[in-house]
């Protein structure tokens, strides 16, 4: 049984399990993790343990201890729908209609979705929000988060007013170390060049949906297609806009619309040449995969092998509750293994340490190391035939639980 009693921060507590998977180093058989309050003191095998504790170790038996998950892309404000959108156009119709939802209702959805994230073992996340309705829930829960305010508006002459409104919105909320707030373009095709420039000039962190569908390139190359139709339907097309004649990725980077730290979500259509082009700019680029939502929307499969070969940091997100039945990162890991053919070991790294690097909380979470937060998970693996602890985490029918 996991000890769920409040901990005295001065008392050292030790937990032992069949396997400890730190992620930052190889799995430890018959491992021990020592914690003091909410901080990790040592992670080691029972035979090599250096820390002396007065109380007996809590033996968790045939189980695996591993880091809490990082959800690098989610929309906490989005509700589940009776009917899931089956394509991008229908999803964008929901997004447009949802802007009319009041902030109190959005806050209620956000609180429920955050609770679901935490119940599934999420310790940190990147939340895409319209006006920050999720902030209160984030503040009142044990979670690290970057809150990205999605800025849209394609008419260049409206950029100054839009950016001023968003900056005032962010300033109205008290800054916290564990919850940071940033402006970000929602999509390249839905954000005017002036807005893209304003955001890049002031933000150190940007997270953007990009290369999600081929129509993005059709729009930035030719100014035509589905996305032009969506902008026209929403009365947001700027007739003075000059077609870049570049792919969406090249348009974004060639015009220096990026920040020092970037999370590029989806990247389904990226090519080898475009990845090389991105790397020329010398900024931090992370790609967030959302395997289940991509499958639901029948999108092109992200070239994961190519991104790995090129040395791009890959992480995982659940996307919107509108698209997926739950916010369980472990199911994204399973889909990642099934769809992209990566190993369970690599999928776990995507969902933990890589995600922590992507959202910038790698000093606090993402792996089991001395000094990091002891918000780690334990899962019962009794009865499994596999001896691989990574496979155990994915294949066990039991849900992970918080160690403390």
Order of alpha helices (4+ residues) and beta strands (2+ residues): beta-beta-beta-beta-beta-beta-alpha-alpha-beta-alpha-beta-alpha-beta-alpha-beta-alpha-alpha-alpha-beta-alpha-beta-alpha-alpha-beta-beta-alpha-alpha-alpha-beta-alpha-beta
